[in-house]
């Protein structure tokens, strides 16, 4: 029996990353470029993304920034079309843009509900749709949606957030069923608490960190590299048999 060496090289592939101006999206864009991808970084904060593009280019990669508010459905289609025009194709889409908020369920307002749903679920779906159309036409693509352990288990005071991520998980499965026979796989990555500049304020607080670690069998929070490793695997030639899956990067949080 002939065995093929796993191939995680993204050389020549074009990757679109939403929510790329900070946190996981910022680091993930750099690591995708490090794996060989040409990266289209997308977010509302264009200045932050220009800094990101400069860092990628200094490291020998290729990147271009696009202003994108995922709640603007027309803008999503326009940005995807621009990426196709600028790079010639779109091979990988990472839907990382998202919001988090915690409130007791009795205090959630309609505005709270709409804000998270518009970004985390509605915006994500229409990003998938725009990229899916492009990828189906070229008969190849990898879509990776950023979910959360909160899409698999309930977390107190996160009713709306959990609802959005649960929706992301099932949406991922449906799109995988519809598109994979035509060359486009759709998966999700679901992290636990990840240490980033945005989460540092809470995770650096000893009592809060203890409350997190009490639920994490692995004994420590995750890193952006942990998340990127899962994304790169799913985006790579080696990940082609994985489809409609929610890949948990949660240190065992949901195993209990």
Buried (B, 14 or more C-beta within 10 A) or exposed (E): EEEEEEEBBBEEBBBBBBBBBBBBBBBBBBBBBBBBBBBBBBBBBBEBBBEBBEBBEEEEBBBBBBEBBBBBBEBBBBBBBBBBEEBEBBBBBBBBBBBBEEBEEEEBEEEBBEBBBBBBBBBBBBBBBBBBBBBBEBEBBBBBBBBBBBBBBEBEBBBBBBBBBBBBBEBBBEBBEEBBEEBBBBBBBBBBBBBBEBBEEEBEEEEEBEEBBEBBEEEEBBBBEBBBBBBBBBBBEBBBEBBBBBBBBBBBBBEE
